[in-house]
Amino acid sequence: MDKNTIYGLILMAAIFFAFVWLSPKPDANPDAEAKTEQIVDNAATGVDSLTATEREWLVKNIADNGKAKLLDDGRHAVVLTQPGMDLTLVGDSLFGTVTVNGKTLDWKDVAAAPDGRLDPADHRAALAVVRDASTSMGRYGRFARFLKGQPKTLKLENDVLALELNTLGGTISRAELKKYDTEYSADESKKVKNKVVIFEGDTNSMDFTLPVPQSVTTAGLYFTPRQVNDSTVRMTLDFADDAYWGIEYILPKGDNYVITMKVIQKNMQPIVQSNVRTLGLDWQQKIRRQEKGRMFEERNSGLYYKFAGGSVEHLSESKRDTEERQAKVKWIGFKNQFFSSVLIARKNFNQSDFSSDVIKKSDYLKDVKAHSEVNDYDWTSENPVTFDYYIGPNLYPLLTSLDKKIETDEDLSLTRLIPLGWTLFRWINTIIIIPVFSFLGSFISNYGIIILLLTIFIKLILFPLTYMFYLSQSVMLALAP
């Protein structure tokens, strides 16, 4: 073998090894490239899929909160219908639809990994609907269906009080006193005259914590309103099979400042299946300024409460103050200098926590809060709890008359909301000054004239004592050496 032959063989071997080295190697997993492309595509579109844990949690929530149904083929199923979602659970299998962006998507496509059959935006929106619904059911149980809705306002009024009720939370969102005016304005250079508004919007909230294992609060739930008549409005959470939970507001006609608040319910025991017997109530209000002068109004505003069968107490009116675990409370009052909101429990509050903060340089005076509990809640009763809600002026004759108008077995002592001084001066004010003032007020509308006449009246009463004092003084001067 000559030299040229050897060089040829070496060159051929080099070319062979170079070809083998540079050729692409086959992938041990033929689906790897497709999976890689899918991951890249999913990352680009931002679409994922339900995890095994999420699907398991969804199935459990549907089984716990859905409605049992017998299918045409004899199989037992659980159906869950919520805004944007209609799913049926048979065993561990799910089928149904999810509606987003005006499109109805099949559950199989929504639950599957992204494969291009659904628009990425629709797929993301559908997964968000499902996850949100599952989380809500885990937190609120069968009350989760009331988390979505549109807030609506209903009006309820009589000759002295105008109320607005909001379907979000099912509570009174605005209270106006029709016979009282205020000239207060944040801009002191402007002269205004408006009706007195005790609260409106988010400056007042009343949130019930329902006695269920999930600890559901009503502030974020949308109620269904129903105007029973011109004096009564019902706010209800309506379930199937004629079951509901709600609050009924009754405002009698005429000069009446007391709203009757009834917790109403029907056929709720099978739905909640709860042995919890404590109804919680969180009430918060920012007390509004009504007068141009802040100092005296701030001194005479705050949080008051009365122990059942006991005394009336209050938090500090000049600084931040709190009281915890106050037992057997009859009523709670958020008091302005001239107006108050008082919640009176026909079944006493078993325990209450209170707090009060001074709000400086604002249209509001105090931020007051009360957390209270009512025990022995009965899910089988159609009216387990009732409150009387007073929203009105701090007038002594009016507050005294409420003992006759409100169903109670004790003196409510609501006149303690009025600062009448120490015991001796309080007796004088209640026995003489207030009756005379009220008598003159029935004939004269000008308070300035009433005060002038009242001053003359007091001078006449004190004249004999004054005369005897001056006479005695003159005699002493005459006898002096």
Stockholm file with secondary structure:
# STOCKHOLM 1.0

chainA/1-481         MDKNTIYGLILMAAIFFAFVWLSPKPDANPDAEAKTEQIVDNAATGVDSLTATEREWLVKNIADNGKAKLLDDGRHAVVLTQPGMDLTLVGDSLFGTVTVNGKTLDWKDVAAAPDGRLDPADHRAALAVVRDASTSMGRYGRFARFLKGQPKTLKLENDVLALELNTLGGTISRAELKKYDTEYSADESKKVKNKVVIFEGDTNSMDFTLPVPQSVTTAGLYFTPRQVNDSTVRMTLDFADDAYWGIEYILPKGDNYVITMKVIQKNMQPIVQSNVRTLGLDWQQKIRRQEKGRMFEERNSGLYYKFAGGSVEHLSESKRDTEERQAKVKWIGFKNQFFSSVLIARKNFNQSDFSSDVIKKSDYLKDVKAHSEVNDYDWTSENPVTFDYYIGPNLYPLLTSLDKKIETDEDLSLTRLIPLGWTLFRWINTIIIIPVFSFLGSFISNYGIIILLLTIFIKLILFPLTYMFYLSQSVMLALAP
#=GR chainA/1-481 SS CCHHHHHHHHHHHHHHHHHHHHSCCCCSSTTHHHHHHHHHHHHHHTCCCCCHHHHHHHHHHHHHHSEEEECTTSCEEEEEEETTEEEEEETTEEEEEEEETTEEEEHHHHHSCCCSSSCHHHHHHHHHHHHHHHHHHHHHGGGGGGGSCCCCEEEEECSSEEEEEETBTTEEEEEEEEEEEECCCSSTTSCCCEEEEEEEGGGEEEEEECSSTTCCBSTTCBCEEEEEETTEEEEEEECSTTCEEEEEEECCSSSCCEEEEEEEEESCHHHHCCCCCCEEEEEEEEEECCSSCHHHHHHTCEEEEEETTSCEEECCSSSCEEEEEEEEEEEEEEECSSEEEEEEEEEEEEEEEEEEEECCSSSEEEEEEEEEEECCCCTTCSSCEEEEEEEEECCHHHHHHHHHHSCCSSCCCGGGGSCCCSHHHHHHIIIIIHHHHHHHHTTCCCHHHHHHHHHHHHHHHHHHHHHHHHHHHHHHHHHCC
#=GC SS_cons         CCHHHHHHHHHHHHHHHHHHHHSCCCCSSTTHHHHHHHHHHHHHHTCCCCCHHHHHHHHHHHHHHSEEEECTTSCEEEEEEETTEEEEEETTEEEEEEEETTEEEEHHHHHSCCCSSSCHHHHHHHHHHHHHHHHHHHHHGGGGGGGSCCCCEEEEECSSEEEEEETBTTEEEEEEEEEEEECCCSSTTSCCCEEEEEEEGGGEEEEEECSSTTCCBSTTCBCEEEEEETTEEEEEEECSTTCEEEEEEECCSSSCCEEEEEEEEESCHHHHCCCCCCEEEEEEEEEECCSSCHHHHHHTCEEEEEETTSCEEECCSSSCEEEEEEEEEEEEEEECSSEEEEEEEEEEEEEEEEEEEECCSSSEEEEEEEEEEECCCCTTCSSCEEEEEEEEECCHHHHHHHHHHSCCSSCCCGGGGSCCCSHHHHHHIIIIIHHHHHHHHTTCCCHHHHHHHHHHHHHHHHHHHHHHHHHHHHHHHHHCC
//
